[in-house]
Amino acid sequence: MKKSILERILDKVYFRDDNCWEWIGALNVWGYGTIYGNKKYNLTHRLMFEIFHKEKLGSNICHHECKNRSCVNPYHLKSTTRGAHKKLHNKQDGHYNKLKTHCKHGHEFTEENTGHILRGDNRYCKACKKIYYLNNKNK
């Protein structure tokens, strides 16, 4: 007999002492559990929320109150809008990158080292752009 999606999820859960239900199956690149069903990959925490709370998330975010991305405990999950979720993580209006003082390669965002893209408030590191150009100009 074919197992339900809930049974398949629970088969790959480790119940931790801190009440997180740790997903020990496949994880995506962001650390969220995934399971294949209905001809697509699904996020396990979203499925658990919808099964236990009997509420479709739609475009809402499924927030982990325990801050553990691989947790599938439906009582650690809550439905929230994208805007509210950003505020929970101090990512006010999506402009949290403005708070960064260095690029991902460690170069400081100074007036001399920061370039701006014409549309929007996006910026880039001039040092990284120069390194990229020098590494790729003869290819």
Secondary structure, 3 states (H helix, E strand, C coil): CCCCHHHHHHCCEEECCCCCEEECCCECCCCCEEEEECCEEEEHHHHHHHHHHCCCCCCCEEEECCCCCCECCHHHEEEECHHHHHHHCCCHHHCHHHHCCECCCCCECCCCCEEECCCCCCEEEHHHHHHHHHHHCCC
